Each structure stands twice: as structure tokens, then as C-alpha cells.
Amino acid sequence: MLSRRLVLTGFGAASVLALVPTTPWAAPMKPDNASALLVIDVQNCFLPGGSLAVKDGDQVVPVINRIAKGFANVVMTQDWHTAGHVSFASTHSGKKPFENINLSYGKQVLWPDHCVQGTEGASLSKDLAIPHAGLVIRKGFHKDVDSYSAFTEADGKTTTGLAAYLKARKVKRVFLAGLATDFCVAWSALDARKAGFETYVIEDACRGIDTQGSLAKAWADMTKAGVKRIQSSDIAA
């Protein structure tokens, strides 16, 4: 799994072409009732001007809006941290953003304050237009543990409940979009595979940070785990 430490110089870095080729599809796939779209962290803090902005992150919004119309099942996620969250550098005297500390569940990268509950930065983009989304999963709301994946928190054992929700609705395959490709999207995709879902990442509906080769590594890790890499054009309208 990717080290979050790779973000040291990456926010706002230009993306380069990942080395893993896109999987060709003979014909567009039509989402059915066993399919779900997972929209990962399209929040103001991760959009241009935000405290942890992903370059061109706002460009995913129209793509996501378009493809979401074809899915009966849509889930969106939000980072939803408490003030004084353990992952914030400001919580630890003398520490700076992007330093590492040891916590009970392992190493934790310290971040600038972001996506604090109830703030404008934590809000989903106002330009998202998915009124039929059935669930918003809020993650990272436990003050003493971080959470990157939509499925499992950083301690590796506390679940968000998303897998159970999807299985209760007989979902077999998930399609991921959002921010950022090489971090929260990738972690969510890997955990989706662990939970037994057929998993697709829609490349042009995501944007990556791509620091120190993190984007190519993310695609390689996802491919190894059986995640399929597609484009929005591979999904039938």
C-alpha cells in the first residue's frame, strides 16, 4: 500500500503519464443494479484554492456528474475530521505538516488542518449534481485515528460500514471516481478488492497528486490487486 509520506512535495505537482496501460474494452459497459459508483472526497479542501488542493481537481466534477446519471447506486465520501484531529500537525506541539509521528496503529503523517466538520472546506463541491446519491460516508471523524479508505480506517480494522451497505444491496461491482487517484481513491479501490468487489477506477474521473512516482505506483498496486483501469467512455450512458 502507498505511503502517505509521498505527499511531502506533491500537492499541486504536475501529473505524468502512469506506466500501466489502460484496459481496452470492446463495448461500453452498462451499469446495472449490481453496480455502484463511489465518488471519493470531492471536497473544497481538495479542490483548487483548498488547504490540500489536488491540481485540476475541479475537472473531475463534470465527468462525475455525467456518468453518475447511469448508476442507480451512488455513494459519496467525505473526510470529516474533528477539530484537533490526531492527524493535524497543529494538534502536536512543535510539529509541522508532513512530519511523521508514531501512533498506536503505526506511523501517521501530520497534515495541515483540513475537512474539519461543519466547515466550508469539508463541504462537497457545490458543482456536484447527484441528487439520487443514496449515501454519504463520512470518514476520519474518530479524533484519534485517521481514515483514507472509504472502507477501512487507518488502524486497519475499524470499518466505515460501506462494504456491508453495498452487500446488503446486492452490489457486485464498484466504480471509483474522485480525489486523489494515487491516495484515497487507490486505498479505497484496494480495500474494495479485499472486500470481494469487482473494482474499476475511472481514470479521467480522477486526478492524482503524482509525487515521487506515486501515481505509477498506485496504478501498479491496483492492477496487481485486480483493479481494472477504465475511462468514462467505457461506461454506457
The 8 nearest C-alpha neighbors of each residue, nearest first, counted from 0:
[[1, 2, 220, 186, 217, 189, 185, 216],
 [0, 2, 3, 217, 182, 213, 216, 186],
 [3, 1, 4, 5, 0, 6, 182, 213],
 [2, 4, 5, 6, 1, 108, 182, 107],
 [5, 3, 2, 6, 7, 108, 97, 99],
 [6, 4, 3, 7, 2, 210, 211, 213],
 [5, 7, 9, 4, 8, 3, 210, 10],
 [8, 6, 5, 97, 9, 4, 10, 210],
 [9, 7, 6, 10, 210, 5, 12, 211],
 [8, 10, 210, 6, 12, 208, 7, 11],
 [11, 9, 12, 208, 53, 8, 52, 6],
 [10, 12, 54, 53, 9, 13, 52, 208],
 [13, 11, 9, 10, 208, 14, 209, 210],
 [12, 14, 11, 15, 209, 54, 208, 9],
 [15, 13, 209, 12, 208, 207, 16, 214],
 [14, 16, 17, 13, 209, 214, 215, 212],
 [15, 17, 18, 14, 215, 214, 19, 209],
 [18, 16, 215, 19, 214, 15, 218, 20],
 [17, 19, 215, 20, 16, 218, 219, 216],
 [18, 20, 17, 218, 219, 21, 215, 222],
 [21, 19, 18, 22, 17, 228, 23, 218],
 [20, 22, 228, 229, 23, 19, 230, 227],
 [21, 23, 228, 229, 20, 24, 227, 230],
 [24, 22, 21, 25, 229, 233, 20, 228],
 [25, 23, 26, 22, 233, 27, 229, 28],
 [24, 26, 23, 27, 233, 28, 22, 234],
 [27, 25, 24, 28, 233, 235, 234, 23],
 [28, 26, 233, 234, 235, 29, 24, 232],
 [29, 27, 234, 235, 233, 30, 26, 24],
 [28, 30, 235, 234, 31, 27, 236, 69],
 [31, 29, 34, 70, 28, 69, 32, 234],
 [30, 32, 33, 34, 29, 70, 71, 35],
 [31, 33, 34, 71, 30, 170, 72, 35],
 [32, 34, 170, 171, 31, 169, 172, 35],
 [35, 33, 172, 31, 32, 170, 30, 173],
 [36, 34, 72, 173, 73, 174, 37, 70],
 [35, 37, 73, 174, 173, 175, 74, 72],
 [38, 36, 175, 74, 75, 174, 73, 39],
 [39, 37, 75, 176, 177, 175, 74, 76],
 [38, 40, 177, 76, 178, 41, 75, 176],
 [41, 39, 77, 76, 42, 178, 177, 78],
 [42, 40, 123, 177, 39, 124, 178, 45],
 [43, 41, 123, 124, 40, 122, 44, 45],
 [42, 44, 120, 46, 45, 49, 124, 122],
 [43, 45, 49, 120, 50, 42, 51, 46],
 [46, 44, 52, 51, 43, 53, 49, 42],
 [45, 47, 52, 43, 56, 49, 44, 57],
 [48, 46, 52, 49, 56, 54, 53, 45],
 [49, 47, 46, 52, 50, 44, 43, 45],
 [50, 48, 44, 52, 46, 51, 45, 47],
 [49, 51, 44, 52, 113, 48, 45, 111],
 [52, 50, 45, 49, 44, 10, 53, 113],
 [51, 53, 45, 46, 49, 47, 50, 44],
 [54, 52, 56, 45, 11, 10, 46, 208],
 [53, 55, 11, 56, 52, 47, 12, 208],
 [56, 54, 57, 58, 53, 47, 206, 46],
 [57, 55, 46, 53, 58, 54, 206, 59],
 [56, 58, 55, 59, 46, 60, 47, 41],
 [57, 59, 56, 60, 55, 61, 62, 204],
 [60, 58, 204, 62, 57, 205, 61, 56],
 [59, 61, 63, 62, 58, 57, 127, 64],
 [62, 60, 64, 63, 59, 65, 58, 127],
 [61, 63, 65, 59, 60, 64, 204, 66],
 [62, 64, 60, 66, 65, 61, 67, 204],
 [65, 63, 61, 67, 62, 128, 66, 60],
 [66, 64, 62, 63, 67, 68, 61, 69],
 [65, 67, 68, 63, 69, 64, 62, 236],
 [68, 66, 64, 69, 70, 65, 63, 129],
 [69, 67, 66, 70, 65, 64, 129, 236],
 [68, 70, 67, 66, 236, 30, 71, 235],
 [71, 69, 72, 67, 68, 30, 73, 35],
 [70, 72, 32, 73, 69, 35, 31, 131],
 [73, 71, 35, 70, 36, 133, 34, 74],
 [72, 74, 132, 36, 35, 133, 37, 70],
 [75, 73, 37, 134, 132, 135, 133, 38],
 [76, 74, 38, 135, 37, 39, 136, 134],
 [77, 75, 136, 39, 40, 135, 137, 38],
 [78, 76, 137, 40, 79, 138, 136, 75],
 [77, 79, 138, 114, 139, 137, 80, 40],
 [80, 78, 116, 140, 139, 138, 137, 114],
 [81, 79, 140, 115, 139, 116, 114, 84],
 [80, 82, 84, 115, 116, 140, 142, 83],
 [83, 81, 84, 115, 80, 116, 142, 112],
 [82, 84, 90, 81, 85, 87, 89, 142],
 [85, 83, 142, 81, 86, 82, 87, 80],
 [84, 86, 143, 87, 142, 90, 83, 144],
 [85, 87, 109, 84, 110, 145, 88, 108],
 [88, 86, 110, 109, 89, 112, 90, 84],
 [89, 87, 109, 96, 95, 90, 110, 91],
 [88, 90, 87, 91, 92, 94, 112, 111],
 [89, 91, 83, 88, 87, 85, 92, 84],
 [92, 90, 89, 88, 94, 93, 87, 85],
 [91, 93, 94, 90, 89, 88, 95, 87],
 [92, 94, 91, 95, 89, 88, 90, 96],
 [95, 93, 91, 92, 88, 98, 96, 89],
 [94, 96, 88, 98, 97, 93, 109, 89],
 [95, 97, 110, 88, 109, 111, 98, 94],
 [98, 96, 109, 108, 7, 110, 95, 99],
 [97, 99, 109, 96, 108, 95, 100, 94],
 [100, 98, 108, 107, 109, 106, 97, 101],
 [99, 101, 107, 106, 102, 108, 98, 109],
 [102, 100, 106, 105, 107, 103, 99, 104],
 [101, 103, 105, 104, 106, 100, 107, 144],
 [102, 104, 105, 101, 154, 106, 144, 143],
 [105, 103, 154, 102, 106, 153, 101, 155],
 [106, 104, 102, 101, 103, 107, 154, 100],
 [107, 105, 101, 100, 102, 99, 108, 104],
 [108, 106, 100, 99, 101, 109, 105, 102],
 [107, 109, 99, 97, 98, 4, 110, 3],
 [110, 108, 88, 86, 97, 96, 87, 98],
 [111, 109, 96, 87, 88, 97, 86, 112],
 [110, 112, 96, 87, 88, 113, 109, 50],
 [111, 113, 87, 110, 89, 114, 115, 88],
 [114, 112, 115, 111, 44, 50, 120, 51],
 [115, 113, 121, 120, 79, 78, 80, 44],
 [116, 114, 80, 113, 81, 118, 121, 79],
 [115, 117, 79, 80, 118, 81, 114, 121],
 [116, 118, 115, 121, 119, 122, 79, 114],
 [119, 117, 120, 121, 116, 115, 122, 114],
 [118, 120, 122, 121, 117, 43, 114, 44],
 [121, 119, 44, 43, 114, 118, 122, 42],
 [122, 120, 114, 119, 118, 115, 42, 43],
 [123, 121, 119, 42, 120, 43, 124, 118],
 [122, 124, 42, 41, 125, 43, 121, 77],
 [123, 125, 126, 42, 127, 43, 41, 122],
 [126, 124, 127, 123, 128, 122, 43, 42],
 [127, 125, 124, 128, 60, 61, 123, 64],
 [126, 128, 125, 124, 60, 129, 64, 123],
 [129, 127, 64, 130, 126, 125, 60, 63],
 [128, 130, 131, 132, 127, 64, 67, 68],
 [131, 129, 132, 128, 133, 127, 68, 73],
 [130, 132, 129, 133, 73, 71, 72, 68],
 [133, 131, 73, 130, 129, 74, 134, 72],
 [132, 134, 73, 131, 74, 72, 135, 75],
 [133, 135, 74, 132, 136, 75, 73, 76],
 [134, 136, 75, 76, 74, 137, 77, 133],
 [137, 135, 76, 75, 77, 134, 138, 74],
 [138, 136, 77, 79, 76, 78, 135, 139],
 [137, 139, 78, 140, 79, 146, 77, 136],
 [138, 140, 146, 145, 80, 79, 141, 78],
 [139, 141, 80, 79, 138, 81, 142, 137],
 [142, 140, 139, 143, 144, 145, 81, 80],
 [141, 143, 84, 81, 144, 140, 85, 80],
 [142, 144, 85, 141, 84, 145, 86, 140],
 [145, 143, 141, 142, 153, 85, 146, 139],
 [144, 146, 139, 153, 86, 152, 147, 143],
 [145, 147, 152, 139, 153, 138, 148, 144],
 [148, 146, 183, 152, 149, 153, 186, 145],
 [149, 147, 187, 186, 150, 151, 183, 146],
 [148, 150, 187, 151, 147, 76, 159, 138],
 [149, 151, 148, 159, 161, 158, 190, 187],
 [152, 150, 158, 148, 157, 159, 155, 149],
 [151, 153, 146, 157, 154, 155, 158, 145],
 [154, 152, 146, 155, 145, 144, 151, 147],
 [153, 155, 104, 152, 156, 157, 144, 105],
 [156, 154, 153, 152, 151, 157, 104, 158],
 [155, 157, 154, 158, 151, 152, 153, 159],
 [158, 156, 152, 151, 155, 154, 159, 153],
 [159, 157, 151, 160, 150, 152, 156, 161],
 [158, 160, 150, 161, 151, 157, 149, 138],
 [161, 159, 158, 163, 162, 164, 150, 151],
 [160, 162, 164, 163, 159, 150, 165, 149],
 [163, 161, 165, 164, 160, 166, 150, 194],
 [162, 164, 166, 161, 160, 165, 167, 168],
 [165, 163, 161, 167, 162, 166, 160, 168],
 [164, 166, 168, 162, 170, 167, 163, 161],
 [165, 167, 169, 163, 168, 170, 164, 162],
 [168, 166, 164, 169, 165, 163, 170, 162],
 [169, 167, 165, 166, 170, 164, 33, 32],
 [168, 170, 166, 167, 33, 171, 165, 32],
 [171, 169, 33, 165, 166, 34, 168, 172],
 [170, 172, 33, 196, 34, 169, 197, 173],
 [173, 171, 197, 34, 196, 198, 170, 33],
 [172, 174, 35, 198, 34, 36, 199, 197],
 [173, 175, 199, 36, 200, 37, 198, 35],
 [176, 174, 200, 37, 36, 201, 38, 199],
 [175, 177, 38, 204, 205, 201, 39, 37],
 [178, 176, 39, 205, 38, 41, 179, 40],
 [179, 177, 180, 40, 205, 39, 206, 41],
 [178, 180, 207, 182, 206, 181, 183, 184],
 [181, 179, 207, 184, 206, 205, 178, 182],
 [180, 182, 214, 217, 185, 207, 179, 213],
 [181, 183, 185, 179, 184, 180, 186, 1],
 [182, 184, 186, 147, 185, 148, 179, 187],
 [185, 183, 180, 187, 186, 182, 179, 188],
 [184, 186, 188, 182, 181, 187, 183, 180],
 [187, 185, 148, 183, 189, 188, 184, 182],
 [186, 188, 148, 190, 184, 149, 185, 189],
 [189, 187, 191, 185, 190, 186, 184, 192],
 [188, 190, 192, 186, 191, 187, 185, 221],
 [189, 191, 193, 187, 192, 188, 194, 186],
 [192, 190, 188, 194, 189, 193, 196, 187],
 [191, 193, 195, 189, 196, 194, 190, 198],
 [192, 194, 190, 195, 191, 189, 196, 224],
 [195, 193, 191, 192, 196, 190, 162, 150],
 [194, 196, 192, 193, 191, 197, 171, 190],
 [197, 195, 172, 192, 171, 191, 198, 194],
 [196, 198, 172, 173, 171, 192, 195, 199],
 [197, 199, 173, 226, 172, 196, 174, 227],
 [198, 200, 227, 174, 226, 228, 173, 175],
 [201, 199, 175, 228, 174, 202, 229, 227],
 [202, 200, 229, 230, 204, 176, 203, 231],
 [201, 203, 204, 230, 205, 200, 229, 228],
 [204, 202, 205, 230, 201, 231, 59, 206],
 [203, 205, 59, 176, 202, 201, 62, 63],
 [206, 204, 177, 176, 203, 202, 180, 178],
 [207, 205, 180, 179, 56, 178, 177, 55],
 [206, 208, 180, 179, 181, 209, 214, 14],
 [207, 209, 9, 10, 210, 53, 12, 179],
 [210, 208, 214, 213, 14, 207, 212, 9],
 [209, 211, 9, 213, 212, 208, 5, 6],
 [210, 212, 213, 209, 5, 9, 8, 214],
 [213, 211, 210, 214, 215, 209, 216, 17],
 [212, 214, 209, 216, 210, 211, 215, 217],
 [215, 213, 209, 181, 217, 216, 212, 17],
 [214, 216, 17, 218, 217, 213, 212, 18],
 [217, 215, 219, 213, 214, 218, 220, 212],
 [216, 218, 214, 181, 220, 219, 215, 213],
 [217, 219, 221, 215, 220, 216, 222, 19],
 [218, 220, 216, 222, 217, 221, 223, 215],
 [221, 219, 217, 223, 218, 222, 216, 224],
 [220, 222, 224, 218, 226, 223, 219, 217],
 [223, 221, 225, 226, 219, 224, 220, 218],
 [222, 224, 220, 221, 225, 219, 226, 218],
 [225, 223, 221, 222, 226, 220, 189, 192],
 [224, 226, 222, 223, 227, 221, 192, 198],
 [227, 225, 221, 222, 198, 199, 224, 228],
 [228, 226, 199, 198, 200, 225, 229, 222],
 [229, 227, 200, 21, 22, 199, 201, 202],
 [228, 230, 201, 202, 22, 200, 21, 233],
 [231, 229, 201, 232, 233, 202, 203, 228],
 [230, 232, 233, 234, 201, 203, 229, 204],
 [233, 231, 230, 234, 27, 235, 229, 236],
 [234, 232, 27, 231, 230, 28, 229, 235],
 [235, 233, 28, 27, 232, 231, 29, 236],
 [234, 236, 27, 29, 28, 233, 232, 30],
 [235, 69, 234, 66, 29, 68, 65, 27]]
